[in-house]
Amino acid sequence: MNDYSDYDDRIMFADPGGHSALRASSKSNPRNLPCPNCKQPNRLTPADVAAGYQCNTCADMAEGGGY
């Protein structure tokens, strides 16, 4: 049985239910790292970087111009 719930999404993701896969920032996971593509500071958390993510702006452009 999986104990995963919608609550987990709300605390785990920066934009739960939205189009972003970026993780939520917290004391233990601060949004203090630059995007590897555009180099803008404070765009990603350590969890985002570990997952190989880029910032929302770069992701939107790569996916055809955003929303």
N, C-alpha and C positions, 0 to 999 in steps of 0.2 A: 504494500500500500504506500502511496506517495503522499506525504504531508504537505506538498507544495500547494500554495494557494495564491489567489489574487493579491492577498496582503504581501506575499513575498515579492511580487512584481512591483508593488507600490514602494517598497523600501529598497529594492535592489536597483531599479532603473531611474534615470534622471527624468524621464518623461513617460511614466507608465501609461500604456494605452495609446501613446503617440507614435511618431515614426522614428524616434531615436532609439538606438540600441545602447547608447552610452550609459554607464553605471552612475548611480547616485553618488554625490560627493558626501564625505563625512570626515570626522577627525582622523579616522584610520585609512581613509581613501580620498585624500584631498584632490581637488581639480587644480593641479599645479604643474602639469606637464604640457609641453607644446605639441601641436599636431605634427606628425611626421611629414605631411605633405606641404601645408602652407606655412608651417613654422610659427604660427601665432601662439603666444604664450597662454598658459592657464586654460587650455582647451580640453585636456584629458586627465583622467585619474590614473593611478597605477594599474587598476583593474582594466581600464580601457586599453592601455598600452599592452598589457599582458595578453589581451584578447586580439591584438593586432588592429585595433580600430583607428579611424581618423575622425576629425571633428565633424560635426553635423553639416557644416557648410560644404566641406570637401566631399562628404558622402552624398549630399544632395546633388552636387554638380556631377559626380561620377554616375549617379543614377538617372541622369537626364534632366537636370535643371531644378530639382527640388519640388517643393509642394506649394 
